[in-house]
Amino acid sequence: MRRILITGSEGNIGAYITESVRRLFPNAEIVRVSRKPNTNGEVRVGDLLDPSFVKTLFDKPIDIVIHAAAPIYNATVYKENPYGVFHDDVQCFSNILENCKTNVKKIIYLSSATVYESVEELPFREESTDNAAAPRSPYGFAKFVNERALKAFSEQHGVDYTIWRLFNIVSPREDHSKPGAHVYVDFYRKLFVERVPVLDIFGDGKQVRSFTWVGDVADTIAQYLEDERTSKQTINLAGEEPHSLIELKDVLLKIGKEKNLLPAEYNPDVKTGEAFFGVEAPKRIPSLEKLNALGWNGATSFESCFETFVTDKQHAHA
């Protein structure tokens, strides 16, 4: 029987991965890990920064590790704790790797589009980071370092891996109650909860992103978990319809009005130019050639993605 360790299993992305893995591998034993206590006792609770805790996760042989845990960051964290953002992400993954030298057959690492911060040519191809400058943001640099560390670890210890580079994941589990979250969550709070008269947008609002439904990410990771074609590969995983932040605002308003969640006359002004707290990119568009070569079935459409997001948000807070 497979034993699959999923770090961050209760998080915004990890929870969906856990569900997909359980559905596709019903006989596997899934070891779930979170920082937050779980009332039913099914989740190992502890801090991945603690090497002694991480060691306990491998008290029995683990076949596959899915590293979905990542530090929470926002504008305040970036400004006040940039080294902490870098250190914590790298240290957590390093602690995991130290326990993967025996028994573990494969490591799945969830990386980020932020590794492309210094890449200018579009669309972003996976190999373009090989000769590009390192990312400038602490989060992007941490992901960059972890990718290199995993490849070196694999070469030395013979452990297989897949690196998935995720682009702008849309998850209804992300908290919308406080400022500083991902842009789609901030927009949801401002439009659906606060109904602001003026919507502030970082930059000029024309920044292009490839928003990706979290369920597509989870199903893809599970589907290709043991596929030999993903062996020692780095693969972009993203939605197929790049859209600007202004278009994101427009589609959220459209959905809100169609679902009678927003007044038909509600149309807030837009104020652009607010300074971004990280490393902003005008366009973040991936090449999906490697993903499509696997026979990928495609992503949820842009509008359907946010229809589901809004519906799930409403149900969760009904």
C-alpha positions as CSV (number, residue, x, y, z in Angstrom):
1,M,0.0,0.0,0.0
2,R,1.3,3.4,-1.0
3,R,2.0,5.9,1.8
4,I,1.7,9.5,0.6
5,L,2.8,12.5,2.7
6,I,1.0,15.7,1.8
7,T,2.4,18.8,3.6
8,G,0.0,21.7,3.9
9,S,-2.8,19.2,3.4
10,E,-5.4,21.5,5.0
11,G,-4.4,24.6,3.1
12,N,-5.9,26.6,0.3
13,I,-4.4,24.3,-2.3
14,G,-3.4,21.2,-0.3
15,A,-6.9,20.4,0.8
16,Y,-8.0,20.0,-2.8
17,I,-4.9,17.9,-3.6
18,T,-5.7,15.6,-0.7
19,E,-9.2,15.1,-2.0
20,S,-8.0,14.4,-5.5
21,V,-5.3,12.0,-4.4
22,R,-7.8,10.1,-2.1
23,R,-10.2,9.8,-5.0
24,L,-7.6,8.5,-7.5
25,F,-5.7,6.4,-5.0
26,P,-8.4,5.1,-2.7
27,N,-6.2,2.4,-1.2
28,A,-3.3,4.7,-0.3
29,E,-2.6,5.8,3.2
30,I,-2.4,9.6,3.2
31,V,-0.3,11.3,5.9
32,R,-1.8,14.8,6.3
33,V,0.2,17.6,7.9
34,S,-0.9,21.1,9.1
35,R,0.1,23.7,11.6
36,K,-3.4,24.0,12.9
37,P,-5.0,21.4,15.2
38,N,-7.6,19.1,13.6
39,T,-10.5,18.0,15.8
40,N,-10.8,14.5,14.4
41,G,-7.1,13.8,15.0
42,E,-6.4,12.6,11.4
43,V,-3.9,15.3,10.8
44,R,-0.3,15.5,12.1
45,V,0.0,18.9,13.7
46,G,3.3,20.6,13.9
47,D,5.8,23.1,12.4
48,L,7.9,22.1,9.4
49,L,10.5,24.4,10.7
50,D,11.1,22.0,13.5
51,P,13.4,19.2,12.3
52,S,12.4,16.9,15.1
53,F,8.7,17.2,14.1
54,V,9.4,16.6,10.5
55,K,11.4,13.4,11.4
56,T,8.2,12.0,13.0
57,L,6.4,12.2,9.7
58,F,8.7,9.6,8.4
59,D,8.3,7.2,11.3
60,K,7.0,4.7,8.8
61,P,8.3,4.5,5.2
62,I,6.8,7.2,2.9
63,D,6.6,6.4,-0.8
64,I,5.6,9.8,-2.2
65,V,6.0,13.3,-0.8
66,I,3.8,16.1,-2.1
67,H,5.1,19.4,-0.7
68,A,2.2,21.8,-0.8
69,A,3.1,23.7,2.3
70,A,4.1,27.4,1.9
71,P,4.4,30.4,4.2
72,I,1.6,32.9,4.2
73,Y,2.8,36.3,2.8
74,N,1.2,39.6,2.1
75,A,2.1,43.3,1.9
76,T,2.9,43.6,5.6
77,V,5.0,40.4,5.7
78,Y,7.0,41.5,2.6
79,K,7.8,44.8,4.2
80,E,8.6,43.7,7.7
81,N,9.9,40.2,7.3
82,P,11.4,39.6,3.8
83,Y,14.2,37.4,5.1
84,G,11.7,35.4,7.1
85,V,9.7,34.7,3.9
86,F,12.8,33.4,2.2
87,H,14.2,31.5,5.2
88,D,11.0,29.8,6.3
89,D,10.1,28.4,2.9
90,V,13.6,27.1,2.2
91,Q,14.1,25.7,5.7
92,C,10.8,23.8,5.7
93,F,11.7,22.2,2.4
94,S,15.2,21.4,3.5
95,N,13.9,19.6,6.6
96,I,11.6,17.5,4.3
97,L,14.5,16.6,2.0
98,E,16.7,15.5,4.8
99,N,14.2,12.7,5.5
100,C,13.8,11.6,1.9
101,K,17.1,10.0,1.4
102,T,15.8,6.5,1.9
103,N,12.5,4.8,1.0
104,V,10.9,7.8,-0.7
105,K,10.4,7.1,-4.4
106,K,9.2,10.5,-5.6
107,I,8.9,14.1,-4.4
108,I,6.3,16.4,-5.9
109,Y,7.2,20.1,-5.4
110,L,4.7,22.9,-5.9
111,S,6.7,25.9,-7.2
112,S,5.4,29.2,-8.4
113,A,5.3,31.5,-11.5
114,T,7.4,33.9,-9.4
115,V,10.5,32.0,-10.5
116,Y,10.0,33.8,-13.8
117,E,10.5,37.3,-12.4
118,S,13.7,37.9,-14.3
119,V,12.5,36.3,-17.5
120,E,11.4,38.7,-20.3
121,E,10.5,36.4,-23.2
122,L,6.9,35.3,-23.4
123,P,5.4,32.9,-23.1
124,F,7.4,31.6,-20.1
125,R,9.1,28.3,-21.0
126,E,10.3,26.1,-18.3
127,E,13.9,26.0,-19.5
128,S,14.0,29.9,-19.6
129,T,15.0,30.0,-15.9
130,D,18.1,27.9,-16.5
131,N,20.1,31.0,-17.7
132,A,18.1,33.9,-16.3
133,A,18.9,35.9,-13.3
134,A,17.5,34.8,-10.0
135,P,14.1,36.2,-8.9
136,R,14.2,39.4,-6.8
137,S,11.4,38.8,-4.4
138,P,12.1,36.7,-1.3
139,Y,9.2,34.4,-2.2
140,G,10.3,33.9,-5.8
141,F,13.9,33.5,-4.8
142,A,12.9,30.8,-2.2
143,K,11.0,28.9,-4.9
144,F,14.0,29.2,-7.2
145,V,16.4,27.9,-4.5
146,N,14.1,25.0,-3.6
147,E,13.8,23.9,-7.2
148,R,17.6,23.9,-7.6
149,A,18.0,22.1,-4.2
150,L,15.5,19.4,-5.3
151,K,17.4,18.7,-8.6
152,A,20.7,18.5,-6.8
153,F,19.1,16.2,-4.1
154,S,17.7,13.9,-6.9
155,E,21.1,13.7,-8.6
156,Q,22.9,12.8,-5.4
157,H,20.3,10.4,-3.8
158,G,18.5,9.0,-6.9
159,V,15.0,10.2,-5.8
160,D,12.6,11.0,-8.6
161,Y,10.7,14.3,-8.7
162,T,8.2,16.5,-10.5
163,I,8.2,20.3,-10.1
164,W,4.9,22.0,-10.9
165,R,5.1,25.7,-11.5
166,L,1.7,27.1,-10.5
167,F,0.2,30.3,-11.9
168,N,-2.3,32.4,-9.9
169,I,-4.3,29.7,-8.2
170,V,-7.9,30.6,-7.4
171,S,-9.1,28.9,-4.2
172,P,-12.3,29.7,-2.3
173,R,-10.6,28.5,0.9
174,E,-8.4,31.6,0.9
175,D,-9.5,34.1,3.6
176,H,-11.1,37.3,2.3
177,S,-11.6,39.0,5.6
178,K,-8.4,41.0,5.6
179,P,-6.5,43.1,3.1
180,G,-3.3,41.9,1.5
181,A,-4.5,38.6,0.0
182,H,-4.2,37.5,-3.6
183,V,-5.8,40.0,-6.0
184,Y,-8.9,38.0,-6.8
185,V,-9.6,37.6,-3.0
186,D,-9.1,41.3,-2.4
187,F,-11.4,42.1,-5.3
188,Y,-14.0,39.8,-3.9
189,R,-13.9,41.4,-0.4
190,K,-14.0,44.9,-1.9
191,L,-16.8,44.2,-4.4
192,F,-19.0,41.6,-2.7
193,V,-18.5,42.4,1.0
194,E,-17.5,46.1,1.3
195,R,-19.1,47.3,-2.0
196,V,-16.5,50.0,-2.3
197,P,-17.4,53.1,-4.4
198,V,-13.8,53.1,-5.7
199,L,-11.7,50.0,-6.4
200,D,-8.0,50.5,-5.9
201,I,-5.8,48.4,-8.2
202,F,-2.0,48.0,-8.0
203,G,-0.3,49.3,-11.1
204,D,-2.3,50.3,-14.2
205,G,-4.7,47.3,-14.0
206,K,-3.5,46.0,-17.4
207,Q,-1.3,43.4,-15.8
208,V,-2.1,40.0,-17.4
209,R,-2.4,36.8,-15.3
210,S,-3.3,33.2,-16.1
211,F,-5.8,32.5,-13.4
212,T,-6.1,28.7,-12.6
213,W,-8.9,26.9,-10.8
214,V,-7.6,25.0,-7.8
215,G,-9.5,21.9,-8.7
216,D,-7.7,21.7,-12.0
217,V,-4.4,21.9,-10.2
218,A,-5.3,19.2,-7.7
219,D,-6.6,16.8,-10.3
220,T,-3.6,17.3,-12.5
221,I,-1.1,16.6,-9.7
222,A,-3.0,13.5,-8.7
223,Q,-3.5,12.3,-12.2
224,Y,0.2,12.5,-13.2
225,L,1.5,11.5,-9.7
226,E,3.3,8.4,-11.0
227,D,3.3,9.1,-14.7
228,E,6.8,8.4,-16.0
229,R,6.5,11.3,-18.4
230,T,6.7,13.7,-15.4
231,S,9.8,12.0,-14.1
232,K,12.5,14.7,-13.3
233,Q,10.4,17.3,-15.1
234,T,9.5,20.9,-14.4
235,I,6.1,21.7,-15.8
236,N,4.0,24.9,-16.0
237,L,0.4,24.4,-14.7
238,A,-1.9,27.3,-15.5
239,G,-5.2,28.4,-16.9
240,E,-5.3,28.8,-20.7
241,E,-7.0,32.2,-20.8
242,P,-4.7,35.1,-19.7
243,H,-6.7,38.1,-18.6
244,S,-6.0,41.6,-17.1
245,L,-6.9,42.7,-13.6
246,I,-9.5,45.1,-15.2
247,E,-11.1,42.1,-16.9
248,L,-11.0,40.3,-13.6
249,K,-12.9,43.1,-12.0
250,D,-15.4,43.1,-14.9
251,V,-16.1,39.4,-14.7
252,L,-16.6,39.5,-10.9
253,L,-19.2,42.3,-11.3
254,K,-20.9,40.4,-14.1
255,I,-21.2,37.2,-12.0
256,G,-22.3,39.1,-8.9
257,K,-25.1,40.8,-10.8
258,E,-26.2,37.6,-12.6
259,K,-26.5,35.8,-9.3
260,N,-28.3,38.8,-7.7
261,L,-25.5,39.2,-5.2
262,L,-24.7,42.7,-6.4
263,P,-27.1,45.6,-7.3
264,A,-27.5,46.0,-11.1
265,E,-26.5,49.6,-10.8
266,Y,-23.3,48.9,-8.8
267,N,-20.3,49.9,-10.9
268,P,-17.4,51.3,-8.8
269,D,-14.9,53.6,-10.2
270,V,-11.4,52.3,-10.7
271,K,-8.3,53.9,-9.2
272,T,-5.0,52.6,-10.6
273,G,-1.4,53.4,-9.8
274,E,-1.2,52.1,-6.2
275,A,2.3,50.8,-5.5
276,F,2.7,47.0,-5.5
277,F,4.5,45.4,-2.5
278,G,6.4,42.7,-4.4
279,V,7.9,42.3,-7.8
280,E,5.3,43.2,-10.3
281,A,5.2,41.7,-13.8
282,P,3.2,43.3,-16.7
283,K,2.4,39.9,-18.1
284,R,2.6,36.4,-16.5
285,I,1.8,34.0,-19.4
286,P,3.1,30.5,-19.4
287,S,3.9,28.1,-22.2
288,L,1.7,25.0,-21.8
289,E,3.4,22.9,-24.4
290,K,4.9,20.4,-21.9
291,L,1.6,20.1,-20.0
292,N,-0.5,19.6,-23.2
293,A,2.0,17.0,-24.4
294,L,0.9,14.9,-21.4
295,G,-2.6,14.8,-22.9
296,W,-4.0,17.3,-20.4
297,N,-7.7,17.9,-20.7
298,G,-7.5,21.6,-20.4
299,A,-8.4,24.1,-17.7
300,T,-11.7,25.5,-16.4
301,S,-12.5,28.6,-18.4
302,F,-11.8,32.0,-16.9
303,E,-15.5,32.9,-16.3
304,S,-16.4,29.4,-15.0
305,C,-13.5,29.5,-12.6
306,F,-14.8,32.7,-11.0
307,E,-18.4,31.6,-11.1
308,T,-17.4,28.5,-9.0
309,F,-15.3,30.7,-6.8
310,V,-18.1,33.1,-6.0
311,T,-20.6,30.3,-5.5
312,D,-18.3,28.5,-3.1
313,K,-17.6,31.7,-1.2
314,Q,-21.3,32.4,-0.8
315,H,-22.0,28.9,0.4
316,A,-19.2,28.9,2.9
317,H,-20.5,32.1,4.5
318,A,-24.2,31.6,4.1
